[in-house]
Amino acid sequence: MGELARKVPTRSLPNWLMRVVGPFDREVRAILPELGKRKNASNEKARRLLGWAPRSTKEAVLATARSLSELKLLKAG
């Protein structure tokens, strides 16, 4: 991704800080109910019944970065 790779967010914030920021930021507030929840999912059924094969991790990350760039959701570094 060259120069675009430097603009892709890689940081994460601890849950307690998200809860502090939530009351002041609408986007953060929207995800507060999901904080701390463990999500255990599998694609086994889709593979078995549909013969589906997911993208590789590398392909998925690159596609996400391209999409963020095309939607102009990356901030200037």
C-alpha positions as CSV (number, residue, x, y, z in Angstrom):
1,M,0.0,0.0,0.0
2,G,3.0,2.3,0.0
3,E,2.4,5.7,1.5
4,L,-1.3,4.8,2.3
5,A,-0.1,2.2,4.8
6,R,1.2,5.0,7.0
7,K,-2.3,6.4,7.3
8,V,-4.1,3.3,8.4
9,P,-4.9,3.4,12.1
10,T,-3.1,0.8,14.2
11,R,-3.6,2.0,17.7
12,S,-6.1,0.8,20.2
13,L,-7.5,2.3,23.3
14,P,-8.3,0.6,26.6
15,N,-11.9,0.0,27.5
16,W,-11.8,2.4,30.4
17,L,-10.6,5.3,28.2
18,M,-13.4,4.5,25.7
19,R,-15.9,4.8,28.5
20,V,-14.5,8.2,29.5
21,V,-14.6,9.4,25.9
22,G,-18.0,7.9,25.1
23,P,-20.2,10.7,26.6
24,F,-18.4,13.3,24.4
25,D,-18.1,11.3,21.1
26,R,-21.1,9.9,19.3
27,E,-19.1,7.3,17.3
28,V,-17.4,6.0,20.5
29,R,-20.7,6.0,22.4
30,A,-22.2,3.7,19.7
31,I,-19.7,0.9,20.4
32,L,-19.8,1.1,24.2
33,P,-22.3,-1.7,24.6
34,E,-19.9,-4.0,22.8
35,L,-16.8,-3.3,24.9
36,G,-15.5,-6.3,26.8
37,K,-17.8,-8.8,25.1
38,R,-16.1,-11.9,23.7
39,K,-17.3,-13.0,20.3
40,N,-16.8,-16.6,19.4
41,A,-17.8,-17.3,15.8
42,S,-16.8,-19.7,13.1
43,N,-17.1,-19.8,9.3
44,E,-17.2,-23.6,9.3
45,K,-20.9,-23.9,8.4
46,A,-20.4,-21.6,5.4
47,R,-17.4,-23.5,4.3
48,R,-19.2,-26.8,4.6
49,L,-22.6,-26.0,3.2
50,L,-21.7,-23.4,0.6
51,G,-18.1,-24.4,-0.3
52,W,-17.1,-20.9,0.6
53,A,-13.4,-19.9,1.1
54,P,-12.6,-16.7,2.9
55,R,-9.9,-14.3,1.8
56,S,-6.5,-14.6,3.3
57,T,-5.8,-12.3,6.2
58,K,-3.4,-10.3,4.1
59,E,-6.0,-9.9,1.3
60,A,-8.6,-8.8,3.8
61,V,-6.4,-6.2,5.5
62,L,-5.3,-4.8,2.1
63,A,-8.9,-4.6,0.9
64,T,-9.9,-2.8,4.1
65,A,-7.1,-0.3,3.7
66,R,-8.1,0.4,0.1
67,S,-11.7,0.8,1.1
68,L,-10.8,3.2,3.9
69,S,-8.7,5.2,1.4
70,E,-11.4,5.3,-1.3
71,L,-14.0,6.5,1.2
72,K,-11.5,9.2,2.4
73,L,-11.6,7.9,6.0
74,L,-7.9,8.0,6.5
75,K,-6.4,11.1,8.2
76,A,-3.3,12.8,6.8
77,G,-0.2,11.5,8.6
